[in-house]
Each structure stands twice: as structure tokens, then as C-alpha cells.
Amino acid sequence: MIGDKQTYLSRKLEPCKLQTYLEQEDKYNQDLIKRLDIHVNEAGRNKTSEKAKLVVNYLKTANLSFLQHANHTEKRFYIALNELFTKV
């Protein structure tokens, strides 16, 4: 990756605002993943329902898609931030 989180968090450009925002986003993402995992586990305990199996598959797919999207968005964010820093 062109830029990484630690590089930008260690800089002195509005560290409080940027760091607070990134920490809030990270907490939101982790909370969502935990909630999805809880629902996967609950639906997975129902061994007799075909619908429960579908729900488990959909939730696992949603979890994976969300992680991929969040990683892609974070990567684009740090690339853009790197471009801003190189122009300043």
C-alpha cells in the first residue's frame, strides 16, 4: 500500500480530528462485524430449518463483502491522503 494508518496518525496535521474519525470508523466496523457474527451463530444453532441455513450463508457473505469494501475504502482513503501530503 502506498500509505498506511500509522504513518498518517503519527503526523501532526490535525491529529485529533483525523485520529478520532478513524477510531470511530474502526469501532463502528468492528461492532458491525461482531453483530453479524452473533446473528450467524444464532441462526447456525437452528439445525432443522433450511431458511436458517440460508440466513447463515447470507450473513457470512455480507460479513465478507463488508470487510472487503471497508478495506478497499480505507486503502483509497490513504492513497488520497498520501497524494494530498505530497502536494503540500
C-alpha positions in Angstrom: 0.0 0.0 0.0 1.2 3.5 -0.8 0.2 4.8 2.7 -0.7 3.2 5.9 -2.7 4.2 9.0 0.3 4.5 11.4 2.1 6.9 9.0 -0.8 9.3 8.9 -1.7 9.0 12.6 1.9 9.9 13.6 1.9 13.2 11.6 1.0 16.4 13.3 -1.7 17.6 10.8 -4.9 17.8 12.7 -4.1 14.6 14.5 -7.1 14.8 16.9 -9.8 15.1 14.3 -8.3 12.6 11.9 -7.4 10.1 14.6 -10.8 10.4 16.3 -12.6 9.9 13.0 -10.5 6.8 12.1 -11.0 5.3 15.6 -14.8 5.9 15.4 -14.9 4.2 11.9 -12.8 1.3 13.2 -15.1 0.9 16.2 -18.2 1.0 14.0 -16.8 -1.6 11.6 -15.8 -3.9 14.5 -19.2 -3.6 16.1 -21.0 -4.4 12.9 -18.8 -7.5 12.4 -19.5 -8.6 15.9 -23.2 -8.2 15.5 -23.1 -10.2 12.2 -21.1 -12.9 13.9 -23.7 -13.1 16.7 -26.5 -13.5 14.2 -24.6 -16.1 12.3 -24.1 -18.1 15.5 -27.7 -17.8 16.5 -29.1 -18.8 13.1 -26.5 -21.6 12.9 -27.9 -23.2 16.0 -31.1 -24.0 14.2 -30.2 -27.3 12.5 -33.7 -28.1 11.2 -34.6 -25.0 9.2 -33.5 -24.6 5.6 -34.2 -20.9 6.0 -31.8 -20.7 8.9 -29.1 -22.2 6.7 -29.8 -19.6 4.0 -29.6 -16.8 6.6 -26.2 -18.1 7.8 -24.9 -18.1 4.3 -26.2 -14.6 3.5 -24.8 -13.2 6.8 -21.4 -14.8 6.1 -21.4 -13.3 2.6 -22.5 -9.9 3.9 -19.7 -10.0 6.5 -17.1 -10.9 3.9 -18.4 -8.3 1.5 -18.4 -5.6 4.2 -14.8 -6.4 5.1 -13.7 -6.3 1.5 -15.5 -3.0 0.9 -14.1 -1.4 4.2 -10.6 -2.5 3.3 -10.9 -1.1 -0.3 -12.3 2.2 1.0 -9.6 2.5 3.6 -6.9 1.8 1.0 -8.4 4.5 -1.3 -8.5 6.9 1.6 -4.8 6.5 2.4 -3.8 6.8 -1.2 -5.8 10.1 -1.5 -4.3 11.3 1.8 -0.8 10.4 0.5 -1.4 12.4 -2.6 -2.5 15.4 -0.5 0.6 15.2 1.7 2.9 15.0 -1.3 1.3 18.2 -2.8 1.5 20.2 0.4 
